[in-house]
């Protein structure tokens, strides 16, 4: 009934999958859970076509799906489970891993396109790096790193702009120094340090 009422809605499909997950290996609950998860992912993966309008709900669903698929990869199937079901689930573990990667990839894409927070962008870059050769993750990693550096530079600029007390200039200098030789960070850090000394 939950599946019939879902009407293609990804969140409803996830709710149905959660119910089947609680039933574990009762009858065909595991297959129905997987079916609902796959359908939820199929609906949610469309977010790639409109990343800028991706919602918090889209991201949460992808996070839930990623966790669930990874649990399936790691799951030890009890001996009491019929051989047919155990073999079927074991044979699909690579598939579950790929789907978990797809979820993580989409989450990182959403964050990269919608955030200006250096830490979030850095985490997106790390996610792409961990995905290795999955799709164009390597190219996306470079893109996320550049955006993270740019966002960090802007943060340092703002800190310098609003600095007044010596410790505020010191903080701005530290932010520039964390960027190494990115753009004119070395010069800006030096300027901040000198202003801090003058203020003292």
Order of alpha helices (4+ residues) and beta strands (2+ residues): alpha-alpha-alpha-alpha-alpha-alpha-alpha-alpha-alpha-alpha
